[in-house]
Amino acid sequence: MGQLILDVDTGVDDALALMVAARHADWNLRAVTCVAGNTSLEGVVRNTLTVLDAVGATDVPVAAGAARPLLGEPRDAGHVHGSDGLADLGWPRSARAPEAIHAVELLRREILASPEPVTLVPLAPMTNIALLLRTYPEVAANIGRIVFMGGSASAGNASPVAEFNVWHDPEAAQIVISSGLPVTMYGLDVFYSAAVEAPDIELLLKADDAGCRLSGQLLSHLARVNGDDFRLKLPGSAGLGDAGAVCAVIDPEGLETSELRVEVSLSSSLTRGQTVVDQRTKASEATLPHGHLSRDSIDVALGVDGRRYAALFLDTIRSHDGK
């Protein structure tokens, strides 16, 4: 069984990702760590525990981590995720408390205790992960791969060129990307390509299972907020967003990647947080000193089988429904 740890800023689509990770039969969700991003750290912890309870994953340890980026100020995304970060649904809150240790300590404990290398999936600003790699470099030996949702090889969303998670803490993202570990960037180039269609959302809303109903409500919210986005091909559909990165871990054959050099822009206010992806193909150009990016290559997602991942998401979420 695969060993999985998620780092989240829950967040509507982080919630969908948590559900897939907790319910897939072939993966063991060892832990979830929380970082400020889509909403405050306190809200992220609250939402994460609530979502895990809804899908029956009450034994998964959760810990609070960084409340702000390494250098910058925290900035939320309430305009997308609602004032509480979970679409203001009023879903019953969990009575559980998080672990009484910092997220970095939980990450270290679970990575080193895992019987096989862990797949680490950051779906948020990568502050916790950067702190982990700098504080406890020995964990790298038991991390099989990092698959992060963030960045873009084309346009951004937080700025014209920068995606929100990387833009929120670009220094942390640079640390992770340049760590030397196997890394996959699941960015905006594929983010909107996996989407659940309106009839399937309606079926989720009518399900007996609480997790199915919650996922239906979250998808309905996304369909309302992002329904006019030109990248969503069908009216009334909702993008899986972060959940697509978990689907890429479960079923990597549905993802098209290229091994490319990536570096994060850290200085200019115009490009800060941009993932500069070197897609040049001629070796003579790629090795010129004046234009050579200094970092090792990572796998960059450039295409995805959206229908395949939507079906994987629905099958996994419905696996506990009595209907």
C-alpha positions as CSV (number, residue, x, y, z in Angstrom):
1,M,0.0,0.0,0.0
2,G,1.3,3.4,-0.9
3,Q,2.2,5.8,1.9
4,L,0.8,9.4,1.5
5,I,1.0,12.6,3.4
6,L,-0.8,15.8,2.4
7,D,0.2,19.4,3.3
8,V,-2.9,21.6,2.9
9,D,-4.5,25.0,3.3
10,T,-8.1,23.7,3.2
11,G,-9.7,25.3,1.0
12,V,-12.5,23.9,-1.1
13,D,-10.4,22.0,-3.6
14,D,-8.0,20.9,-0.8
15,A,-11.1,19.4,0.8
16,L,-11.8,17.4,-2.3
17,A,-8.2,16.2,-2.4
18,L,-8.4,15.1,1.3
19,M,-11.5,13.0,0.5
20,V,-9.8,11.2,-2.4
21,A,-6.6,10.6,-0.4
22,A,-8.5,9.3,2.6
23,R,-10.9,7.0,0.7
24,H,-8.6,5.4,-1.9
25,A,-8.1,1.7,-1.1
26,D,-4.5,1.5,-2.4
27,W,-3.1,4.4,-0.4
28,N,-2.6,4.9,3.3
29,L,-3.0,8.6,4.4
30,R,-0.5,8.7,7.2
31,A,-1.0,12.4,8.2
32,V,-2.2,15.8,7.1
33,T,-0.3,19.0,7.9
34,C,-1.8,22.5,7.8
35,V,-0.4,25.9,6.7
36,A,-1.9,29.3,6.2
37,G,-3.0,30.0,2.6
38,N,-6.5,29.9,1.4
39,T,-7.6,30.9,4.9
40,S,-6.0,31.4,8.3
41,L,-4.1,28.6,9.9
42,E,-6.8,28.2,12.6
43,G,-9.4,27.9,9.8
44,V,-7.3,25.4,7.8
45,V,-7.0,23.1,10.9
46,R,-10.7,23.4,11.6
47,N,-11.7,22.7,8.0
48,T,-9.2,19.8,7.6
49,L,-10.6,18.0,10.7
50,T,-14.1,18.6,9.6
51,V,-13.5,17.1,6.1
52,L,-11.7,14.1,7.5
53,D,-14.5,13.4,9.9
54,A,-17.0,13.6,7.0
55,V,-15.3,10.8,5.2
56,G,-14.7,8.7,8.3
57,A,-11.0,9.3,8.5
58,T,-11.0,10.2,12.2
59,D,-7.7,8.4,12.9
60,V,-5.6,10.5,10.5
61,P,-3.3,12.8,12.6
62,V,-3.5,16.5,11.8
63,A,-1.1,19.2,12.9
64,A,-0.9,23.0,12.6
65,G,2.2,24.4,11.0
66,A,3.3,27.8,9.7
67,A,0.9,30.7,10.1
68,R,2.7,32.9,7.6
69,P,5.3,32.6,4.7
70,L,9.0,32.5,5.4
71,L,9.4,36.2,4.5
72,G,6.2,37.8,3.3
73,E,2.8,38.6,4.8
74,P,0.0,36.0,4.7
75,R,-2.7,36.6,2.1
76,D,-5.9,34.5,1.9
77,A,-8.2,33.6,-1.0
78,G,-11.6,34.1,0.6
79,H,-13.0,35.4,-2.6
80,V,-12.8,31.9,-4.0
81,H,-13.2,29.7,-0.9
82,G,-15.6,31.7,1.3
83,S,-15.0,33.5,4.5
84,D,-14.4,30.3,6.4
85,G,-12.4,28.7,3.6
86,L,-15.0,25.9,3.2
87,A,-17.6,27.7,1.0
88,D,-19.5,29.0,4.1
89,L,-21.6,25.8,4.1
90,G,-22.1,25.6,7.8
91,W,-21.1,22.0,7.8
92,P,-20.9,20.5,11.4
93,R,-17.4,21.1,12.8
94,S,-15.2,18.3,14.1
95,A,-14.9,18.0,17.9
96,R,-11.4,16.6,17.4
97,A,-8.3,18.6,18.3
98,P,-5.1,18.6,16.2
99,E,-1.9,16.9,17.4
100,A,-0.1,18.8,20.2
101,I,3.1,19.1,18.0
102,H,4.1,21.3,15.1
103,A,3.4,20.2,11.6
104,V,7.1,19.9,10.9
105,E,7.5,17.5,13.8
106,L,4.5,15.4,12.6
107,L,6.0,15.3,9.1
108,R,9.4,14.1,10.5
109,R,7.7,11.5,12.7
110,E,5.5,10.0,10.0
111,I,8.1,10.0,7.2
112,L,10.8,8.3,9.3
113,A,8.3,5.8,10.7
114,S,6.9,4.8,7.3
115,P,7.7,1.2,6.2
116,E,8.3,2.5,2.6
117,P,9.1,5.8,1.0
118,V,6.4,8.4,1.4
119,T,4.8,10.4,-1.4
120,L,4.5,13.9,-0.1
121,V,1.7,16.1,-1.7
122,P,1.8,19.8,-0.8
123,L,-1.4,21.5,-2.0
124,A,-0.6,24.8,-0.4
125,P,2.2,27.3,0.0
126,M,5.2,25.1,0.8
127,T,6.3,26.8,4.0
128,N,6.0,23.7,6.1
129,I,7.9,21.5,3.5
130,A,10.7,24.0,3.2
131,L,11.1,24.2,7.0
132,L,11.0,20.4,7.2
133,L,13.8,19.9,4.6
134,R,16.0,22.6,6.2
135,T,15.4,21.4,9.8
136,Y,15.5,17.6,9.3
137,P,17.4,16.9,6.1
138,E,17.5,13.2,7.0
139,V,13.8,12.8,6.0
140,A,14.8,13.1,2.4
141,A,16.0,9.4,2.4
142,N,12.4,8.2,3.0
143,I,10.6,10.6,0.6
144,G,9.9,8.8,-2.6
145,R,8.5,11.8,-4.5
146,I,7.0,15.2,-3.9
147,V,4.0,16.0,-6.1
148,F,2.9,19.6,-5.5
149,M,0.0,21.7,-6.7
150,G,1.5,25.0,-7.7
151,G,3.3,27.0,-10.4
152,S,2.7,27.3,-14.1
153,A,4.6,26.9,-17.3
154,S,2.3,29.6,-18.8
155,A,0.0,32.1,-17.2
156,G,-0.6,32.7,-13.5
157,N,-3.7,33.5,-11.4
158,A,-2.4,35.5,-8.3
159,S,-0.6,37.7,-10.8
160,P,-0.3,37.5,-14.6
161,V,2.6,35.1,-14.3
162,A,2.5,33.6,-10.8
163,E,0.2,30.9,-9.3
164,F,-1.2,31.5,-5.8
165,N,0.6,28.7,-3.8
166,V,4.0,29.6,-5.1
167,W,3.3,33.4,-5.1
168,H,2.3,33.2,-1.4
169,D,5.7,31.8,-0.4
170,P,8.2,31.8,-3.3
171,E,11.2,31.3,-1.2
172,A,9.7,28.0,0.2
173,A,8.8,26.8,-3.2
174,Q,12.4,27.4,-4.4
175,I,13.7,25.4,-1.6
176,V,11.5,22.4,-2.4
177,I,12.0,22.6,-6.2
178,S,15.8,22.8,-5.8
179,S,15.9,20.0,-3.1
180,G,17.3,17.4,-5.4
181,L,14.3,15.1,-4.6
182,P,12.1,13.7,-7.3
183,V,9.5,16.5,-7.8
184,T,6.4,16.8,-10.0
185,M,4.8,20.2,-10.5
186,Y,1.1,19.9,-11.0
187,G,0.3,23.5,-12.0
188,L,-2.2,25.7,-13.7
189,D,-1.4,24.2,-17.1
190,V,-3.5,21.1,-16.1
191,F,-5.4,22.5,-13.1
192,Y,-8.7,23.1,-14.9
193,S,-8.6,20.1,-17.2
194,A,-10.1,17.6,-14.8
195,A,-13.7,18.6,-14.0
196,V,-16.9,16.9,-12.7
197,E,-19.9,17.5,-14.8
198,A,-23.2,18.9,-13.5
199,P,-25.2,15.6,-13.6
200,D,-22.5,13.9,-11.5
201,I,-22.6,16.7,-9.0
202,E,-26.3,16.3,-8.6
203,L,-25.9,12.6,-7.9
204,L,-23.4,13.4,-5.2
205,L,-25.7,15.9,-3.6
206,K,-28.4,13.2,-3.3
207,A,-26.2,10.4,-1.9
208,D,-26.7,8.8,1.5
209,D,-23.0,9.1,2.4
210,A,-22.0,12.3,4.2
211,G,-18.7,12.5,2.3
212,C,-20.4,12.3,-1.0
213,R,-22.9,15.0,-0.1
214,L,-20.1,17.3,1.2
215,S,-18.1,16.8,-2.0
216,G,-21.3,17.7,-4.0
217,Q,-21.8,20.9,-2.1
218,L,-18.1,21.9,-2.5
219,L,-18.3,21.1,-6.2
220,S,-21.5,23.1,-6.5
221,H,-19.7,26.1,-4.9
222,L,-16.8,25.8,-7.4
223,A,-19.2,25.6,-10.3
224,R,-20.8,28.9,-9.2
225,V,-17.6,30.7,-8.4
226,N,-15.6,29.5,-11.5
227,G,-18.4,28.5,-13.8
228,D,-17.6,31.3,-16.3
229,D,-13.9,30.3,-16.7
230,F,-13.1,29.6,-20.3
231,R,-10.9,26.6,-19.3
232,L,-14.0,24.7,-18.1
233,K,-15.4,23.2,-21.2
234,L,-18.9,22.2,-20.1
235,P,-21.6,24.5,-18.5
236,G,-22.2,23.7,-14.8
237,S,-19.0,21.7,-14.4
238,A,-16.5,22.1,-11.5
239,G,-12.8,21.7,-11.7
240,L,-11.2,19.2,-9.3
241,G,-8.2,21.6,-8.8
242,D,-6.0,20.3,-6.0
243,A,-7.7,16.9,-6.0
244,G,-6.3,16.4,-9.5
245,A,-2.8,16.3,-8.0
246,V,-3.8,13.4,-5.7
247,C,-5.4,11.7,-8.7
248,A,-2.0,12.1,-10.4
249,V,-0.3,10.3,-7.5
250,I,-2.9,7.4,-7.7
251,D,-2.8,7.2,-11.5
252,P,0.3,8.8,-12.9
253,E,-0.4,7.3,-16.4
254,G,-3.1,10.0,-16.8
255,L,-0.6,12.8,-16.6
256,E,1.7,14.0,-19.4
257,T,4.9,15.5,-18.0
258,S,8.2,16.8,-19.3
259,E,11.5,16.9,-17.4
260,L,12.4,20.6,-17.4
261,R,14.4,23.1,-15.4
262,V,12.3,25.3,-13.1
263,E,13.4,28.3,-11.0
264,V,11.2,30.6,-8.9
265,S,11.4,34.4,-9.4
266,L,12.2,35.9,-6.0
267,S,13.0,39.5,-6.7
268,S,11.0,41.7,-9.1
269,S,7.5,42.7,-7.9
270,L,6.2,42.2,-11.4
271,T,7.3,38.5,-11.6
272,R,7.7,37.5,-8.0
273,G,6.4,33.9,-7.5
274,Q,6.6,33.0,-11.2
275,T,7.9,29.5,-11.9
276,V,10.3,30.1,-14.8
277,V,10.1,26.9,-16.8
278,D,12.9,26.3,-19.4
279,Q,11.1,24.6,-22.3
280,R,13.9,25.2,-24.9
281,T,14.7,22.1,-26.9
282,K,18.1,22.9,-28.5
283,A,21.0,21.7,-26.4
284,S,23.2,24.5,-27.7
285,E,20.8,27.1,-26.4
286,A,20.0,25.4,-23.2
287,T,23.7,25.2,-22.2
288,L,24.6,28.8,-23.0
289,P,25.9,30.4,-19.7
290,H,24.0,33.6,-20.2
291,G,20.6,31.8,-20.3
292,H,21.0,28.7,-18.3
293,L,18.7,28.1,-15.3
294,S,20.8,26.9,-12.4
295,R,18.5,24.3,-10.9
296,D,18.1,20.6,-11.6
297,S,15.2,19.4,-13.7
298,I,11.8,18.4,-12.3
299,D,8.8,16.8,-13.9
300,V,6.4,19.5,-15.1
301,A,2.8,18.5,-15.9
302,L,1.8,19.9,-19.3
303,G,-1.3,17.7,-20.1
304,V,-3.8,15.5,-18.3
305,D,-6.6,13.0,-19.2
306,G,-9.3,15.1,-17.4
307,R,-12.1,12.6,-17.9
308,R,-10.0,9.8,-16.5
309,Y,-9.2,11.7,-13.4
310,A,-12.8,12.9,-13.0
311,A,-13.9,9.2,-13.1
312,L,-11.2,8.2,-10.6
313,F,-12.4,11.0,-8.3
314,L,-16.1,10.0,-8.5
315,D,-15.4,6.2,-8.1
316,T,-13.2,6.9,-5.0
317,I,-15.6,9.3,-3.3
318,R,-18.6,7.0,-4.0
319,S,-16.8,3.9,-2.7
320,H,-18.5,4.4,0.7
321,D,-22.0,5.3,-0.5
322,G,-24.8,2.9,0.3
323,K,-26.7,3.6,-2.9
